[in-house]
Amino acid sequence: MHGAYKDKLDRRAGACLECAKVFAGGDTIVSAIFREEGQEQFARRDLCSACFEAVEAEPFSVWRGTHPPPVEDQHRVDFDLALRFLAKLIAEPEEGREGLLYVLTLLLIRKRRVKVLETRRRGGVETLVVSVPGDEEDAVAEMEAPAITAEAVDRVQAQLAELFGFEPPPAAESATPDSPAEA
């Protein structure tokens, strides 16, 4: 019998059941489970705080939460812009940008925007061969993993987050034993 209620109880309403006020991002929502009068069934009611305070029936269970912000309020990463930036970094290589190029490539590989064709390891140096989608045709690029510290990776990730509007990952706590010592 418990499983029969699961679908009904897990879904949060988009508006207060009593006053019909639509919940906005950050609003406090009081979700209460009441036993239906004269029945063995339960019913969930999502209410604004004011309406919950006015409820006379004793809820079986209560919890408060915050309505999440709508999806359109969250940052969206512009992967097309990131791909064009990567293509330009590859086409116009410049000393000192190896870390930026490599970290951006890894980000776009992770997001399945860039495809790894091959990886090689020689003399302790990893080389990636990647396919970068282009407007007319895909570009194939070969790049060596640069020697970069955890702090330098954090700086590059913060720069990419600022450029492309995503939340940077938490800073690395310490370099792993395999991490190069210099940037």
C-alpha positions as CSV (number, residue, x, y, z in Angstrom):
1,M,0.0,0.0,0.0
2,H,2.9,2.4,0.7
3,G,4.1,2.2,-2.9
4,A,0.7,3.3,-4.2
5,Y,1.2,6.8,-2.6
6,K,4.8,7.3,-3.7
7,D,4.1,9.0,-7.1
8,K,1.5,11.3,-5.6
9,L,3.6,12.3,-2.6
10,D,6.9,13.0,-4.4
11,R,5.6,15.7,-6.8
12,R,5.7,19.3,-5.6
13,A,2.9,21.6,-6.8
14,G,3.7,24.8,-8.6
15,A,1.1,26.8,-6.7
16,C,-0.4,26.9,-3.2
17,L,-3.4,24.5,-3.0
18,E,-5.5,27.0,-0.9
19,C,-4.9,30.5,-2.4
20,A,-3.5,29.4,-5.8
21,K,-0.5,31.8,-5.5
22,V,2.2,30.5,-7.9
23,F,5.4,29.7,-6.1
24,A,8.4,31.7,-7.3
25,G,12.1,30.8,-6.8
26,G,13.1,31.2,-3.2
27,D,9.5,31.1,-1.8
28,T,9.0,28.9,1.3
29,I,6.7,26.0,0.7
30,V,5.1,24.0,3.4
31,S,4.3,20.5,2.3
32,A,2.0,18.6,4.5
33,I,0.5,15.2,4.4
34,F,-3.0,14.8,5.7
35,R,-5.0,11.7,6.3
36,E,-8.2,11.9,4.3
37,E,-11.2,12.2,6.5
38,G,-12.9,8.8,7.1
39,Q,-10.4,7.1,4.8
40,E,-7.1,5.3,5.1
41,Q,-5.5,7.3,2.3
42,F,-3.2,10.2,2.6
43,A,-3.2,13.4,0.6
44,R,-0.3,15.9,0.0
45,R,-0.9,19.6,0.1
46,D,1.7,22.2,-0.9
47,L,0.9,25.5,0.8
48,C,2.4,28.9,1.2
49,S,3.3,29.7,4.8
50,A,0.2,32.0,5.4
51,C,-2.2,29.3,4.2
52,F,-0.5,26.6,6.2
53,E,-0.9,28.7,9.4
54,A,-4.7,29.0,8.7
55,V,-5.2,25.2,8.3
56,E,-7.3,23.8,11.1
57,A,-6.7,20.0,10.4
58,E,-3.7,18.4,12.1
59,P,-1.2,17.2,9.5
60,F,0.2,13.7,9.7
61,S,3.6,15.0,8.5
62,V,5.0,18.4,7.7
63,W,8.2,19.7,6.1
64,R,9.3,23.1,4.8
65,G,11.3,23.7,1.8
66,T,12.3,26.4,-0.7
67,H,11.0,26.5,-4.2
68,P,13.9,26.2,-6.7
69,P,14.4,29.0,-9.2
70,P,13.0,28.4,-12.6
71,V,15.3,26.9,-15.2
72,E,15.4,30.1,-17.2
73,D,16.9,32.0,-14.2
74,Q,19.9,29.6,-14.1
75,H,23.0,30.2,-16.2
76,R,23.2,28.4,-19.5
77,V,26.6,27.6,-20.9
78,D,27.1,28.8,-24.5
79,F,28.9,25.8,-25.9
80,D,28.8,27.1,-29.4
81,L,30.8,30.1,-28.3
82,A,33.2,27.9,-26.3
83,L,33.7,25.7,-29.4
84,R,34.5,28.7,-31.6
85,F,36.9,30.0,-29.0
86,L,38.6,26.6,-28.9
87,A,38.9,26.5,-32.7
88,K,40.5,29.9,-32.6
89,L,43.0,28.9,-29.9
90,I,43.9,25.9,-32.0
91,A,44.2,27.9,-35.2
92,E,46.3,30.7,-33.5
93,P,48.5,28.9,-31.0
94,E,50.3,31.3,-28.6
95,E,52.9,30.5,-25.9
96,G,51.4,30.5,-22.4
97,R,47.9,29.4,-23.5
98,E,48.5,25.7,-23.4
99,G,46.7,25.3,-20.0
100,L,43.7,27.3,-21.2
101,L,43.6,25.2,-24.5
102,Y,43.9,21.9,-22.7
103,V,41.4,22.6,-19.9
104,L,38.8,24.0,-22.3
105,T,39.3,20.9,-24.5
106,L,38.7,18.6,-21.5
107,L,35.6,20.6,-20.5
108,L,34.2,20.2,-24.0
109,I,35.1,16.5,-24.1
110,R,33.3,16.0,-20.9
111,K,30.2,17.8,-22.3
112,R,30.5,15.6,-25.5
113,R,31.1,18.6,-27.8
114,V,34.6,17.5,-28.7
115,K,35.5,13.9,-29.6
116,V,38.7,12.2,-28.6
117,L,40.1,10.3,-31.6
118,E,43.2,9.0,-29.9
119,T,45.3,9.3,-26.8
120,R,49.1,8.5,-26.7
121,R,51.5,8.4,-23.9
122,R,55.2,8.7,-24.6
123,G,57.9,9.6,-22.1
124,G,55.4,10.4,-19.4
125,V,53.6,13.0,-21.7
126,E,50.0,12.4,-22.7
127,T,48.9,13.6,-26.2
128,L,45.3,14.0,-27.2
129,V,44.1,13.9,-30.7
130,V,40.6,15.4,-30.9
131,S,38.0,16.3,-33.4
132,V,36.5,19.8,-33.0
133,P,33.2,20.5,-34.8
134,G,33.4,23.4,-37.2
135,D,31.0,25.4,-39.3
136,E,32.1,23.7,-42.6
137,E,34.1,20.8,-41.4
138,D,35.6,19.3,-38.3
139,A,39.1,20.2,-37.3
140,V,41.5,17.6,-36.0
141,A,43.9,18.9,-33.4
142,E,46.8,17.2,-31.5
143,M,47.9,18.6,-28.2
144,E,50.2,17.6,-25.4
145,A,49.0,17.7,-21.8
146,P,50.8,20.8,-20.3
147,A,52.6,20.7,-17.0
148,I,50.2,22.7,-14.9
149,T,49.7,23.0,-11.2
150,A,46.3,22.6,-9.4
151,E,46.3,26.3,-8.7
152,A,46.8,27.1,-12.4
153,V,43.9,24.7,-13.3
154,D,41.7,26.6,-10.8
155,R,42.6,29.9,-12.4
156,V,41.9,28.6,-15.9
157,Q,38.5,27.1,-14.8
158,A,37.5,30.4,-13.1
159,Q,38.4,32.3,-16.3
160,L,36.4,29.8,-18.5
161,A,33.5,30.1,-16.1
162,E,33.5,33.9,-16.4
163,L,33.8,33.7,-20.2
164,F,31.1,31.1,-20.8
165,G,28.7,31.6,-17.9
166,F,29.0,28.4,-15.9
167,E,29.6,27.6,-12.3
168,P,33.3,26.7,-11.8
169,P,34.0,23.5,-10.0
170,P,35.3,23.7,-6.4
171,A,39.0,24.6,-6.2
172,A,41.4,21.6,-6.1
173,E,42.5,20.9,-2.5
174,S,45.9,19.6,-3.4
175,A,47.8,18.2,-6.4
176,T,47.7,14.5,-6.9
177,P,51.0,12.5,-6.9
178,D,50.8,12.3,-10.7
179,S,50.3,16.1,-11.1
180,P,53.1,18.1,-12.5
181,A,54.8,20.5,-10.2
182,E,55.1,23.5,-12.4
183,A,52.8,25.5,-14.6
